[in-house]
């Protein structure tokens, strides 16, 4: 069963990786580059702290924790534990892969890019979904960032799927912890403030 899954995974990878041209080589390079998104992350941090003050600071902390947990679980635990070669290091695929900009680390299961992107998208959506409904589009952004890793030739589809699921899970876990601590405290504060206004 595992061999069949790996064979299918490899076939899907080769098909998707084979859909390339010079224009998208450039586009996907910039999409997959983490530094490309730093201005976006910086804007979000500034906006949250400006809009929500102290609560915004805790939101930023929650986002940072979700991404950090996702990254460390996939990079520090899964990759050295499962030791699955990236496709660009696989001897059987040599000469058949389109690699855009180097191969990176030797092991690729699971994708920390996918984990980080989906962890970020999940926690931001959960924190702000009631106020900004269009934030569901963050999952499309996360999917595109994740797909770029296949295009670049450094991850199989299963690497992406499992990495994305890890990010989604850690996003939910951190949000649950946030609700138990910061969220609960803020509701109690708002409740007390409301009672004070009624009494006066």
Secondary structure, 3 states (H helix, E strand, C coil): CHHHHHHHHHHHHHHHHCCCCHHHHHHHHHHHCHHHHHHHHHHHHHHHHHHHHHHHHHHHHHHHHHHHHHHHHHHHHHHHHHCCECHHHCHHHCCCCCCCCCCCCCECCCCHHHHHHHHHHHHHHHHHCCCCHHHHHHHHHHHHHHHHHHHCCCCCHHHHHHHHHHHHHHHHHHHHHHHHHHHHHHHHHHHHHHHHHHHC
